[in-house]
Amino acid sequence: MIIVFAVALAGAIGGGVGTAQAAGKGVSGGAHARELLFYNHSFGVFDRETADAIEHSDYLREFANFQVRTTTGTGGETWTGRYLMGRESYLELFGVGDVPGQDGTLGAAGLGLSTERAGDLATVTARLKDEGVAEPVDFLQTRDFGDGVPVPWFDAVLTTLEYDAFDAWGMEYRPEYFADPRGNTEPPSFPGDVGRERYLSDDYRTHLMRDVTAIHLAVTEGDLADTVPLLRAGGFTVRTLAGGGVVAVGGGTTIRFDVVPRAQAGMQRVDLSLNRPVKDRHVEQIGHSTLTVGPGTHAVWTFAKNGTS
């Protein structure tokens, strides 16, 4: 899912905007003692040719638990995405205009980090204040399954409502969503289980793709500065790179951010684990992107900058 509420909230919530940017400069070193947030999913917006090629790819339907769907969220906002669903993580891919407003522009991207245990998002919010975010922004995302009755989906927290092309949020699935049979979720594995594996179906088992293991994003300096406090509050270890980027590691996922001008922003590369090893290397050209699968239990999907070849 995607967060598409910033415009609606911007006029209703004051303060806090810009504080995270100041706190994120010069970040290095470790994180909090216990990891609370884990890579859930990321989204990217691509040129129409690439988005259409993804949507109509026969290979992707074999490779992953692949879906194309339109979702209705809070306030009746809708978005149409192409989804590759794994065991604990997934990808959400859009074409220009598939998402309302700023999030639907070429090169826009986002990152959802979720909790595994009920109540941990409140701790993340408290940690954000320790990371210099004076007023974290809270939000409830709902989902309408088509009957006009919104179901609470997840609670979210952001560091700011203002961004150039990339936004990140912490999230915690709501018990009401797990209780709704239309969500097709699994029973809890332990008391307070709100985890990713429970949320996602087991259909990944019949395909090659298992999970996202690494993602490479190009973002503006300001967007990165607003993101780092959330990563650190969630328990990721954040390391500064030469040139101003960072690498964040946590829960078996590596997230790399390079700093670029807005015109060069976007999803660059995704590394994927496979359910079983493949003997040969397969290269699939999908619009202005290339998916390389194998050999072994690894795949890499690379995307041209802003959909250019």
N, C-alpha and C positions, 0 to 999 in steps of 0.2 A: 504494500500500500504506500501511498504518498501523502505528504502533508501539504494541503492546498488551502490553508486558512490564513496565511500571513496577511494578505490584503484586508481581509475582514476584521482581523484583530488589531491591525496597526492603529486604527483610530480609536480603539476602545481601551487599549492598555498603554499606559505611559511609563516612562522610566526604563532603565535597564539597557536600552539600546546603545550600543557603543562601548559599554563597560567591558564586555568580553574581549573586544579587540585589543584593548590596552593590556589586559591580563595575559594574552596569548603570546606576546613578543618574547623572544629569547628563550623559548621553552627547551628544556633538556631533562635528562635523567629519568627516574622511575615513576611509580604511581602509588596509589593507595594500597593498603595491605590486602584487601579482598576485592577481587574483580566482581563487579555488579552488572556491568553491561557487556553484551556479546554481539558480534556481528549478526544482524538479522537479515538485512537486504540492502541493496543499493539500487538507485535508478539512474538512467541516463536518457537524454533526449538527442535523437539522431536525425539526419536528413531523411526525407520521405522515402527515397530509394532504398536506403538501408533498413528503415523500419518496415517497409512493405516486404522486402526480401526476408527479413526475420519472420514476419507474420505468415508468409506462405512457404517457408522452408520445410520440405518433407524430411530433410535430415534432422532438423532440430526436434521434430516430433518423435523421431526414433531415439535421439540422443538423450533427451530429458523428458521429465513430466512437464509438458509444454501446454500452456493455456493462453488464449486470447480472450479478454473479458473487459466489460465496462463496469465500473464500480461507482456506487453513489455513497458519498461520505457526508460529513457534517455540513449542514446548511444546504443540502441538495447538490453540492458540487459533484461533478462526475469526471472520470478520467478513463481512458481506454489504453490498456497496456498489454504487452506480450510478456509472459512469465515463464521462467525456467525454475522449477521448484525442486529443491533438494531435500535432504533429511532434516537439516536444521537451518538452512539458509536458502536464499533465492535471489534472482535477478528480476528487475522490473524495467522493461525497455519501451521507450516511447518514440514516436515521430513528432516533428514540430506540430504544435497545435493539439496534440492528444491530451494535454493537461491545460487547465485554465491558467491564464495570466503568465507571469514571469517564469513559472516552472515549466511552461511548454515551449520555451525558446531554445534554439539550437545551442547545444553545449551545456544546457542546464543539467544538474545532477544532484543527487541527495543520498543520504546515508541514514538508515535506521538501526539503532543499537538497542537491544531489548534485554530485560531482566529474565532470570530463570525462576526466581522465587518471589512470591507476593510480598509487597512491602519494600522491596529494594529500591524502587524508583524514588521513594521519599528520601532514602539515604543519599542517592545520587543528587537530588535537589539540594540537600544540605551541604554536600561536598562542593557543589558548584559555587556556593557562596564563599567557601574556603579558597576556591580557585579564582576569586575576583569577580564573579558574576553577581552583582548586587541584587538584581531582581530577575531570577529565572522566570521564564514564561511557561505556565502550565496550560494544558489543553486536553479536552476529551474528544477523541475521534469516534464517530459512530459509523455504522454501516446499515444501509437500507437494502434488504434482500428482495425488494420489489413490491412489498405490500404497503409502502408508505409509512411504516413504523420503524424509526431508527433504533438499532440495538447498540448499546455501549460496546465499543470494539477495543480500544486501548486508551490509556492515559499517556500523555506525552509531555516532555519538558524540553525547552529550547533555551539557548543562551541569549538570543536576540530575534527580533522580527525583521531585521534589515539584512539583506545579503545581495551579492552581485549575481551569482549563478549557481551557488552550491549552498545547501542547508543540511544540517544534521540534527537529529533529535534522539533523545532517550525515550523508551516506550515500555509499557507494561500492559499485557493483555488483561482484559477485564473478565471476572467470573461470569458475567451475564453472557458474554460471547461464547465461552466454553459451554455454558448450559444450553445454548440454542442449538438444536440438532441440525439446523441448516448450515452451521459452520463446519460440519464434518470433522470436528476435532476429536482427539483421543482422550481417554480417561487419564487422570493425574497419576504420575508415578510415585509421588510422595505428597504429603500435606503442603499446600501452598505452591504446587507446581503450576507455573504459568509459562513454561518453557517453549522454545522454538520447535522442538521435536514433537511436542504434544499438539502444537498449532498446525503443523504441516502434516499432510497425509503420507502414507507409506507407499504411494504409487511410484516414488523414485526408484524403488527396488527393481522394477521391471524395465529400467532404462540404464544407460551408462552413467549419467551425471549423478554424483553423490552430494557434493557441497562446494561452496565457494571457499577457497583457502587463502586467496590473496586478491587484492584489488588495487589498481593504480589510477588515481584521479588527478587531473590538472585543475587547480583552483586559483582564485585570486588571493593576494596576500591578506586582504581583509577577511575573506571567507575562511581562510585557514586559521587566522587568529581567533575567530569566533568558535571554531570547531575544537581546537586543542583543549580548552577547559572541560568540555564534555567528555572527551576521550580520557583525560586524566581523572576526572571525577568518577568515571565508570570503571577505572582500574587498569586501563591500558598503560603499557610502558611506551613512552613517547620519546623518540630520539630525533634530534635536529640534524638535517642534512646540509651539506654545502650547497649554497644557492638559496637557502631559506625554506626548503621543504622539510617535511618530517616523515618518519615511519612510525606507525603505531602498531604494537603487537599485543594481542590478547585473545585467550580462548581458542587458540589454534588458527587464528586469522591474522594476516599481515595486511595493513592498509597503508599505502604510500600516497603522499600528497606532494605534487610539484607545484611551485608557485609560477603562475603565468599571467599575462594580460587576459582580460575578459574574453577577447576574441578567440583565444586558444584554449579556453576552458572546456572540460568535458571528461567523460569516462574514457580511459586510455587502454586498459588491459584488465582482464579477469583471469585468474588461475582457478582451475576446478579440479577436484578429486573425482575419481571414477569408482564405481562399485566393483569393478573387476579389471584386471589388466588386459590390455589389447596388444596384440603382437606387432601390428604394423602401424605406421604413421598415416593418418588421414588428414588431408587439408581441405576445408570447405570454405569457399568464398561466398560470403553472404552480404550483398550490397558492398558498401565500403568497409567491410570488416572481414577478418580471417579467423576461423576457428580451426585450431590444430589439435588433433586428438591422438594421444599416444606418441610413441610406444610406451607401454607401462600403464600406470594408473593416474595419469595426469593429462590435462588438456589446458590450452591457452587460447583465449579469445582476445584479439587485438582490434582496436577501432581506430580508423583514421581521424586525425584532428578535425573535429566539427564536421565529420562526414565527407572530407575531401580525399580524393584518391592520391 
